[in-house]
Amino acid sequence: MERIKHKAFLEAMLLVNSESKKAKLFLNDKRMTFQEKTILSSFLALRDFENQDVIDVLIKMTCHDPFVDSQRHYCLGAAYNNLTQFKEAEFHLLESIRINSFKGAEVFRFGACQSLFTVYLNLHHQSGMQEMIHQMKTLIHIPKFGLLYIKSCEFALAIQRQEFEQAKKILPFMEKNYSTLNEHQRISYFYDLFDFHLFLDDYTGASEALDRIKRYKKYKNASHTKYMQSIIDYLDDGSTIYLYEKDFQGFPFLLQQLIVLKSLQIGDRVSAKLAWERLRHENSISYAADFHYKGPPDLFGKALAKLTGAKVTPIIEDFGATKESKLYSLLKNAQGPIPKEALYQAIWDTEFQSKDDLMKLAKLLQRTKEKYSIEVKSIKGAYSLVSKKAS
């Protein structure tokens, strides 16, 4: 097994997840090459969710040293995974694992395996998850934190397989020891705990797990928690899924899921179908034809089941239809209040940008009320049909 030549780079990388301030000091270390410093700064940038910037820098880089290149692929894989671009993440993480066969770098091979486990978790690829657990176990001299993380992976896999009794056996051990996990591993555990309660339809427990994520001071990804909170509220009490699509532009997978749910919520099957096909392109195993979801009973799966089970009346596309008739159809077919921004987007096929756009929607609503003799109430940024006036 080949030894690593660049000891300063190795030392700096070992500090990234545990002592980031000390790791930053190596950016001024003259023993490190420009490429090594770029990769180190990229790993540090992942902590601030600068994922696209990391990709833009590292994807162009050519590394001649195999160990350095293995860490470039590792960082790219993590960045793509954070952006929910799972095919690209899988490619780079597999490359990192393949290249990294260096003595003294087993901890980084372990880290790439754990990141790839997360990718397979997101893709509901259980055999891939099992293979990564197996590979991590072969690194037998990984210290206690590694063994603990393997246990957390087994917890996540048991949940995905819906082996809840097995998950319950692991849970007390995880609660006792989770504080010894590093930042990335701790957040992963909170997500797994959320899924555990969610799969059991325990929305109170799921909300408590979500609160732990939001309270964790090092967690900065507000988009994910907003998505989770909105869907939990919809599942628990039927609240409108009220999220801005512009907040999810950096997370294409979540964005398409959100478009499916919001479109079905207002009866717009056409937009839902387009977003569904984009999901199918990325993962045809979980996203089958005609809104048939084969993934686990996660947030998206449960919300989709509730929406499709409600028998939403599809909008019949009529290219000669007026905006008034389209607005009336949206309000009439909706299962509850529709956010104003969702109505605006459905009618004008673009997100509203200013108060002028909301005023345009209000004027259209007034014309629609007069034309169809309907009553509409406005509450908390949404419109809902009240009743038809007597003629």
KENU-217883 format. One record per residue (C-alpha): residue number from 0; z, x, y. Coordinates in nm, 2 decimals, always signed. Layout:
<recs>
  num      zz      xx      yy
  NUM       Z       X       Y
...
</recs>
This chain:
<recs>
  num      zz      xx      yy
    0   +0.00   +0.00   +0.00
    1   -0.11   +0.14   +0.34
    2   +0.15   +0.22   +0.60
    3   +0.13   +0.10   +0.97
    4   +0.03   +0.37   +1.22
    5   +0.14   +0.19   +1.53
    6   +0.52   +0.18   +1.52
    7   +0.57   +0.07   +1.88
    8   +0.34   -0.23   +1.83
    9   +0.53   -0.32   +1.51
   10   +0.87   -0.29   +1.69
   11   +0.75   -0.51   +1.97
   12   +0.60   -0.78   +1.74
   13   +0.93   -0.80   +1.55
   14   +1.10   -0.90   +1.88
   15   +0.86   -1.18   +1.99
   16   +1.04   -1.47   +1.83
   17   +1.40   -1.35   +1.85
   18   +1.43   -1.14   +2.17
   19   +1.12   -1.21   +2.39
   20   +1.27   -1.04   +2.70
   21   +1.29   -0.71   +2.50
   22   +0.94   -0.77   +2.36
   23   +0.80   -0.79   +2.72
   24   +0.94   -0.44   +2.80
   25   +0.68   -0.30   +2.55
   26   +0.40   -0.42   +2.78
   27   +0.48   -0.10   +2.98
   28   +0.51   +0.13   +2.68
   29   +0.26   +0.41   +2.70
   30   +0.25   +0.44   +2.32
   31   +0.08   +0.11   +2.28
   32   -0.30   +0.06   +2.32
   33   -0.46   -0.19   +2.56
   34   -0.55   -0.42   +2.26
   35   -0.19   -0.41   +2.12
   36   -0.05   -0.51   +2.46
   37   -0.31   -0.79   +2.49
   38   -0.21   -0.93   +2.15
   39   +0.16   -0.90   +2.23
   40   +0.12   -1.08   +2.57
   41   -0.08   -1.34   +2.38
   42   +0.20   -1.41   +2.14
   43   +0.44   -1.44   +2.44
   44   +0.19   -1.68   +2.61
   45   +0.20   -1.91   +2.31
   46   +0.57   -1.98   +2.40
   47   +0.44   -2.14   +2.72
   48   +0.16   -2.33   +2.55
   49   -0.11   -2.13   +2.71
   50   -0.32   -2.18   +2.39
   51   -0.67   -2.20   +2.53
   52   -0.62   -1.89   +2.75
   53   -0.50   -1.70   +2.44
   54   -0.81   -1.81   +2.25
   55   -1.05   -1.72   +2.53
   56   -0.91   -1.36   +2.54
   57   -0.86   -1.29   +2.17
   58   -1.18   -1.45   +2.03
   59   -1.39   -1.19   +2.22
   60   -1.18   -0.89   +2.10
   61   -1.29   -0.65   +1.83
   62   -1.01   -0.45   +1.66
   63   -1.09   -0.15   +1.45
   64   -0.74   -0.11   +1.32
   65   -0.68   -0.36   +1.03
   66   -0.31   -0.43   +1.11
   67   -0.38   -0.49   +1.48
   68   -0.67   -0.72   +1.38
   69   -0.45   -0.91   +1.14
   70   -0.22   -0.99   +1.43
   71   -0.51   -1.10   +1.64
   72   -0.61   -1.35   +1.37
   73   -0.25   -1.46   +1.33
   74   -0.22   -1.53   +1.70
   75   -0.55   -1.71   +1.71
   76   -0.45   -1.92   +1.41
   77   -0.13   -2.02   +1.58
   78   -0.31   -2.11   +1.91
   79   -0.57   -2.32   +1.73
   80   -0.30   -2.50   +1.53
   81   -0.11   -2.58   +1.86
   82   -0.43   -2.74   +1.99
   83   -0.47   -2.94   +1.66
   84   -0.80   -2.76   +1.58
   85   -0.70   -2.72   +1.22
   86   -1.02   -2.59   +1.07
   87   -1.03   -2.30   +1.31
   88   -0.66   -2.24   +1.26
   89   -0.70   -2.22   +0.88
   90   -0.98   -1.97   +0.90
   91   -0.79   -1.72   +1.12
   92   -0.46   -1.75   +0.94
   93   -0.64   -1.69   +0.60
   94   -0.80   -1.39   +0.76
   95   -0.46   -1.26   +0.88
   96   -0.31   -1.30   +0.54
   97   -0.60   -1.13   +0.37
   98   -0.61   -0.83   +0.60
   99   -0.24   -0.77   +0.62
  100   -0.14   -0.57   +0.31
  101   +0.07   -0.31   +0.50
  102   +0.41   -0.19   +0.39
  103   +0.66   -0.28   +0.65
  104   +0.45   -0.58   +0.78
  105   +0.55   -0.83   +0.51
  106   +0.74   -1.03   +0.77
  107   +0.41   -1.09   +0.96
  108   +0.23   -1.19   +0.64
  109   +0.52   -1.43   +0.58
  110   +0.48   -1.57   +0.94
  111   +0.11   -1.63   +0.89
  112   +0.19   -1.81   +0.56
  113   +0.44   -2.03   +0.74
  114   +0.19   -2.11   +1.01
  115   -0.08   -2.20   +0.76
  116   +0.18   -2.42   +0.58
  117   +0.21   -2.61   +0.91
  118   -0.17   -2.64   +0.93
  119   -0.18   -2.79   +0.57
  120   +0.11   -3.01   +0.66
  121   -0.09   -3.15   +0.96
  122   -0.39   -3.20   +0.73
  123   -0.17   -3.36   +0.46
  124   -0.30   -3.09   +0.22
  125   -0.01   -3.08   -0.03
  126   -0.16   -2.83   -0.27
  127   -0.22   -2.59   +0.02
  128   +0.14   -2.64   +0.13
  129   +0.26   -2.56   -0.23
  130   +0.04   -2.25   -0.24
  131   +0.19   -2.12   +0.09
  132   +0.55   -2.17   -0.04
  133   +0.45   -1.98   -0.35
  134   +0.31   -1.69   -0.14
  135   +0.62   -1.68   +0.07
  136   +0.84   -1.66   -0.24
  137   +0.65   -1.35   -0.36
  138   +0.78   -1.17   -0.05
  139   +1.11   -1.14   -0.23
  140   +1.27   -0.89   +0.01
  141   +1.23   -1.11   +0.31
  142   +1.58   -1.15   +0.46
  143   +1.80   -1.47   +0.46
  144   +1.61   -1.64   +0.74
  145   +1.30   -1.63   +0.53
  146   +1.47   -1.79   +0.23
  147   +1.60   -2.06   +0.46
  148   +1.26   -2.13   +0.60
  149   +1.12   -2.16   +0.24
  150   +1.39   -2.42   +0.19
  151   +1.27   -2.60   +0.51
  152   +0.91   -2.60   +0.38
  153   +1.03   -2.75   +0.05
  154   +1.21   -3.02   +0.26
  155   +0.88   -3.09   +0.44
  156   +0.68   -3.10   +0.12
  157   +0.92   -3.34   -0.05
  158   +0.89   -3.57   +0.25
  159   +0.50   -3.56   +0.23
  160   +0.52   -3.64   -0.14
  161   +0.77   -3.92   -0.06
  162   +1.02   -3.76   -0.30
  163   +1.30   -3.88   -0.07
  164   +1.58   -3.82   -0.32
  165   +1.48   -3.45   -0.34
  166   +1.46   -3.44   +0.04
  167   +1.81   -3.59   +0.07
  168   +1.95   -3.31   -0.15
  169   +1.80   -3.04   +0.08
  170   +1.91   -3.21   +0.40
  171   +2.28   -3.11   +0.41
  172   +2.18   -2.75   +0.35
  173   +1.93   -2.76   +0.64
  174   +2.18   -2.92   +0.88
  175   +2.44   -2.66   +0.79
  176   +2.20   -2.36   +0.85
  177   +1.92   -2.47   +1.08
  178   +2.08   -2.29   +1.38
  179   +2.00   -1.96   +1.21
  180   +1.62   -2.05   +1.22
  181   +1.41   -1.89   +1.49
  182   +1.27   -2.11   +1.77
  183   +0.94   -2.20   +1.60
  184   +1.11   -2.28   +1.27
  185   +1.39   -2.49   +1.43
  186   +1.13   -2.71   +1.61
  187   +0.94   -2.75   +1.28
  188   +1.26   -2.86   +1.11
  189   +1.32   -3.13   +1.39
  190   +0.96   -3.26   +1.33
  191   +1.03   -3.28   +0.95
  192   +1.35   -3.46   +1.02
  193   +1.17   -3.71   +1.24
  194   +0.91   -3.77   +0.96
  195   +1.19   -3.81   +0.70
  196   +1.35   -4.10   +0.90
  197   +1.01   -4.24   +1.00
  198   +0.88   -4.26   +0.64
  199   +1.20   -4.46   +0.55
  200   +1.13   -4.70   +0.84
  201   +1.46   -4.57   +1.00
  202   +1.34   -4.58   +1.36
  203   +1.69   -4.52   +1.49
  204   +1.71   -4.20   +1.29
  205   +1.36   -4.10   +1.40
  206   +1.45   -4.16   +1.76
  207   +1.76   -3.94   +1.72
  208   +1.55   -3.66   +1.57
  209   +1.31   -3.70   +1.87
  210   +1.60   -3.67   +2.11
  211   +1.70   -3.34   +1.94
  212   +1.35   -3.21   +2.00
  213   +1.35   -3.32   +2.37
  214   +1.70   -3.17   +2.43
  215   +1.60   -2.84   +2.28
  216   +1.58   -2.62   +2.59
  217   +1.30   -2.40   +2.46
  218   +1.07   -2.69   +2.37
  219   +0.81   -2.74   +2.64
  220   +0.54   -2.96   +2.48
  221   +0.59   -3.28   +2.66
  222   +0.26   -3.43   +2.54
  223   +0.37   -3.45   +2.18
  224   +0.71   -3.60   +2.26
  225   +0.55   -3.86   +2.49
  226   +0.31   -3.96   +2.21
  227   +0.59   -3.98   +1.95
  228   +0.82   -4.19   +2.18
  229   +0.55   -4.43   +2.27
  230   +0.45   -4.50   +1.91
  231   +0.81   -4.53   +1.80
  232   +0.87   -4.79   +2.08
  233   +0.56   -4.98   +1.96
  234   +0.67   -4.98   +1.60
  235   +1.03   -5.07   +1.68
  236   +0.99   -5.34   +1.94
  237   +0.62   -5.39   +2.00
  238   +0.61   -5.21   +2.33
  239   +0.26   -5.14   +2.47
  240   +0.12   -4.80   +2.38
  241   +0.10   -4.68   +2.74
  242   -0.02   -4.32   +2.76
  243   -0.27   -4.14   +2.98
  244   -0.56   -3.98   +2.78
  245   -0.59   -3.70   +3.04
  246   -0.25   -3.57   +2.92
  247   -0.40   -3.51   +2.58
  248   -0.72   -3.32   +2.67
  249   -0.57   -3.00   +2.52
  250   -0.49   -3.17   +2.19
  251   -0.82   -3.32   +2.06
  252   -0.68   -3.45   +1.73
  253   -0.39   -3.64   +1.90
  254   -0.64   -3.76   +2.17
  255   -0.87   -3.92   +1.91
  256   -0.57   -4.08   +1.73
  257   -0.45   -4.22   +2.07
  258   -0.79   -4.36   +2.15
  259   -0.81   -4.54   +1.81
  260   -0.47   -4.70   +1.86
  261   -0.51   -4.79   +2.23
  262   -0.86   -4.93   +2.16
  263   -0.74   -5.14   +1.87
  264   -0.45   -5.26   +2.08
  265   -0.69   -5.43   +2.33
  266   -0.94   -5.53   +2.06
  267   -1.21   -5.27   +2.15
  268   -1.33   -5.19   +1.80
  269   -1.63   -5.00   +1.93
  270   -1.43   -4.73   +2.11
  271   -1.19   -4.72   +1.82
  272   -1.48   -4.66   +1.58
  273   -1.62   -4.37   +1.78
  274   -1.28   -4.20   +1.79
  275   -1.23   -4.27   +1.42
  276   -1.56   -4.10   +1.33
  277   -1.45   -3.79   +1.53
  278   -1.13   -3.78   +1.32
  279   -1.33   -3.82   +1.00
  280   -1.55   -3.52   +1.10
  281   -1.23   -3.31   +1.11
  282   -1.06   -3.46   +0.80
  283   -1.26   -3.69   +0.59
  284   -1.00   -3.70   +0.31
  285   -0.73   -3.87   +0.53
  286   -0.97   -4.07   +0.75
  287   -1.20   -4.27   +0.52
  288   -1.45   -4.53   +0.63
  289   -1.36   -4.86   +0.81
  290   -1.02   -4.75   +0.95
  291   -0.90   -4.67   +0.59
  292   -0.62   -4.41   +0.65
  293   -0.53   -4.22   +0.33
  294   -0.27   -3.99   +0.49
  295   +0.11   -4.03   +0.46
  296   +0.30   -4.31   +0.64
  297   +0.33   -4.11   +0.96
  298   +0.34   -4.23   +1.32
  299   -0.04   -4.28   +1.34
  300   -0.06   -4.44   +0.99
  301   +0.22   -4.69   +1.06
  302   +0.09   -4.78   +1.40
  303   -0.26   -4.82   +1.26
  304   -0.13   -5.05   +0.98
  305   +0.05   -5.26   +1.23
  306   -0.25   -5.30   +1.45
  307   -0.51   -5.37   +1.17
  308   -0.26   -5.60   +1.00
  309   -0.24   -5.80   +1.32
  310   -0.61   -5.90   +1.27
  311   -0.73   -5.79   +1.61
  312   -1.04   -5.99   +1.70
  313   -1.32   -5.73   +1.76
  314   -1.51   -5.73   +2.08
  315   -1.87   -5.82   +2.02
  316   -2.09   -5.58   +2.22
  317   -2.31   -5.77   +2.46
  318   -2.51   -5.54   +2.68
  319   -2.59   -5.83   +2.91
  320   -2.22   -5.92   +2.95
  321   -2.07   -5.92   +3.30
  322   -1.76   -5.72   +3.38
  323   -1.58   -6.06   +3.43
  324   -1.67   -6.17   +3.08
  325   -1.56   -5.83   +2.93
  326   -1.23   -5.85   +3.11
  327   -1.17   -6.20   +3.00
  328   -1.25   -6.10   +2.64
  329   -1.01   -5.81   +2.65
  330   -0.73   -6.02   +2.78
  331   -0.79   -6.31   +2.54
  332   -0.81   -6.09   +2.23
  333   -0.52   -5.86   +2.31
  334   -0.20   -5.88   +2.11
  335   +0.02   -5.82   +2.42
  336   +0.01   -5.68   +2.77
  337   -0.27   -5.43   +2.84
  338   -0.21   -5.13   +3.06
  339   -0.42   -5.14   +3.38
  340   -0.56   -4.79   +3.31
  341   -0.67   -4.90   +2.96
  342   -0.85   -5.21   +3.10
  343   -1.02   -5.00   +3.37
  344   -1.14   -4.74   +3.11
  345   -1.26   -5.01   +2.87
  346   -1.47   -5.18   +3.15
  347   -1.60   -4.89   +3.35
  348   -1.60   -4.63   +3.06
  349   -1.40   -4.38   +3.27
  350   -1.03   -4.32   +3.35
  351   -0.92   -4.44   +3.69
  352   -0.85   -4.16   +3.94
  353   -0.69   -4.33   +4.25
  354   -0.55   -4.65   +4.40
  355   -0.90   -4.75   +4.50
  356   -0.99   -4.78   +4.13
  357   -0.68   -5.01   +4.07
  358   -0.79   -5.21   +4.37
  359   -1.14   -5.25   +4.22
  360   -0.97   -5.37   +3.89
  361   -0.75   -5.62   +4.09
  362   -1.06   -5.76   +4.27
  363   -1.24   -5.80   +3.93
  364   -0.93   -5.97   +3.79
  365   -0.93   -6.22   +4.08
  366   -1.30   -6.31   +4.02
  367   -1.23   -6.34   +3.64
  368   -0.93   -6.58   +3.70
  369   -1.15   -6.80   +3.92
  370   -1.44   -6.80   +3.68
  371   -1.25   -6.88   +3.36
  372   -0.96   -7.07   +3.52
  373   -0.69   -6.85   +3.36
  374   -0.35   -6.73   +3.47
  375   -0.26   -6.36   +3.44
  376   +0.07   -6.20   +3.50
  377   +0.12   -5.84   +3.60
  378   +0.43   -5.65   +3.47
  379   +0.51   -5.28   +3.45
  380   +0.16   -5.16   +3.51
  381   +0.00   -5.40   +3.27
  382   -0.18   -5.74   +3.26
  383   -0.14   -6.02   +3.01
  384   -0.30   -6.37   +2.98
  385   -0.04   -6.64   +3.03
  386   -0.22   -6.97   +2.96
  387   -0.53   -7.16   +3.04
  388   -0.51   -7.39   +3.33
  389   -0.58   -7.76   +3.27
  390   -0.93   -7.85   +3.38
</recs>
